[in-house]
Amino acid sequence: MTGLKPETLLAHAAGADDPATGGVIPPLQPSTTFLRDPDNAYRRGFDYARDRNPTYAPAEAVLAALESGAEALLFSSGMAAATAVFQALRPGDHVVAPRVIYWGLRKWLLETATAWGLEVELVDTTEPEAVRAALRPGRTRLLWLETPANPTWAVSDIAALADLAHAAGALVAVDNTVPTPLLTRPLELGADLVMHSATKYLNGHSDVVAGALVTRRADEELWSRVRTIRHDQGAILGPFEAWLLTRGLRTLHLRVRASCGNAMHLAARLQHHPGIERVLYPGLPTHKGHTLAARQMQGGFGGMLSILVRGGERAALATAANVRLWKRATSLGGVESLLEHRASIEGPGSPAPPNLLRLSVGVEDADDLIADLESALAAAVKGCA
Ligand SMILES: *Cc1c(COP(=O)(O)O)cnc(C)c1O
């Protein structure tokens, strides 16, 4: 299956079918345990479902191939995948992570990882000099990146930062949830690990919570500890969820392309709207990270954008209250468009501006999405007047 384009790999789920029946779709294997041969061997390669489950194979093969990695592992959630990487380090290790980052991971790093003994330093990773200053040669074990990053879609230079980190003896892991491997392949840019919340674009239908890690080198010591953590701590995905994830992956390219097109259309239209102060989208030339994003992302700037509503928090909440088509909900990367007042879900201490609405743009008709948002903005102005 090598040499095939991502679209073909995805549509065929990397060639998965059912050899036992000829079914063109890979089977779902819910068994928790597997038969030993009479001579006591496990010749078929499966013994207990916390070690390995055959239903994981197609999704792991697709993700490893798409990310140009050696191996992929599915996890029970994006957070289970991300935290496995940090837990594979040792207490006392120093790690550098972005200040603008998925809120849940930031919280875990500052509360749990710090209590466990990791020294966590949050910096502005859009500034290579800030990262260079934070890296401590010989002590920093990991540089974590997320780009474009929640919820301002700040763009960090993976290739340049990987060079800096490697020179200091640190590994680099990238949360690639938002761009997906169709738009950015961090391992090709020098990163060592890629993490996904497969809950988002990879599954794409808002009906599975899942995570994944992909490694550039299967013989990396950190990777073998990650494998052990999944096994020993049992952060495994259920077989039905793994099967649904494979099903979702088959249309990833179609969904990502549609979301990117819609998001670009929306951003271009909304940036001139009188009810909006600013549109944050890497596809707009006015975005600070645009030039870098144009180089680092291929085929689109992603389906995520944020708007800063004129009139402060009250106007932002009123806009959210008045949408009909957009769904007021957290999460992202589904076929249906979601809108969220980010400061409300992040709570006190959130770095999200109080007038920020985060938009996850789905695959609906772009004009329908714009019309609904424009009427919500108009209703908000009326309500706040
Ligand atoms: C949702 C998300 C996560 C966490 O993933 P879960 O599947 O919810 O555990 C991590 N990073 C990013 C960028 C996300 O959007």
Ligand as a Chemical Component Dictionary entry (heavy atoms), coordinates in Angstrom:
data_LIG
# 
_chem_comp.id                   LIG 
_chem_comp.type                 NON-POLYMER 
_chem_comp.pdbx_formal_charge   0 
_chem_comp.three_letter_code    LIG 
# 
loop_
_chem_comp_atom.comp_id 
_chem_comp_atom.atom_id 
_chem_comp_atom.alt_atom_id 
_chem_comp_atom.type_symbol 
_chem_comp_atom.charge 
_chem_comp_atom.model_Cartn_x 
_chem_comp_atom.model_Cartn_y 
_chem_comp_atom.model_Cartn_z 
_chem_comp_atom.pdbx_ordinal 
LIG C1 C1 C 0 -10.189 18.261 21.796 1  
LIG C2 C2 C 0 -8.737  18.533 21.752 2  
LIG C3 C3 C 0 -7.851  17.845 22.585 3  
LIG C4 C4 C 0 -8.338  16.836 23.625 4  
LIG O1 O1 O 0 -8.871  15.697 23.003 5  
LIG P1 P1 P 0 -10.041 14.769 23.653 6  
LIG O2 O2 O 0 -10.298 13.790 22.573 7  
LIG O3 O3 O 0 -11.197 15.671 23.981 8  
LIG O4 O4 O 0 -9.455  14.159 24.875 9  
LIG C5 C5 C 0 -6.503  18.118 22.470 10 
LIG N1 N1 N 0 -6.047  19.031 21.584 11 
LIG C6 C6 C 0 -6.864  19.713 20.758 12 
LIG C7 C7 C 0 -6.307  20.690 19.800 13 
LIG C8 C8 C 0 -8.244  19.478 20.816 14 
LIG O5 O5 O 0 -9.064  20.167 20.018 15 
# 
loop_
_chem_comp_bond.comp_id 
_chem_comp_bond.atom_id_1 
_chem_comp_bond.atom_id_2 
_chem_comp_bond.value_order 
_chem_comp_bond.pdbx_ordinal 
LIG C1 C2 SING 1  
LIG C2 C3 SING 2  
LIG C2 C8 DOUB 3  
LIG C3 C4 SING 4  
LIG C3 C5 DOUB 5  
LIG C4 O1 SING 6  
LIG O1 P1 SING 7  
LIG P1 O2 DOUB 8  
LIG P1 O3 SING 9  
LIG P1 O4 SING 10 
LIG C5 N1 SING 11 
LIG N1 C6 DOUB 12 
LIG C6 C7 SING 13 
LIG C6 C8 SING 14 
LIG C8 O5 SING 15 
# 
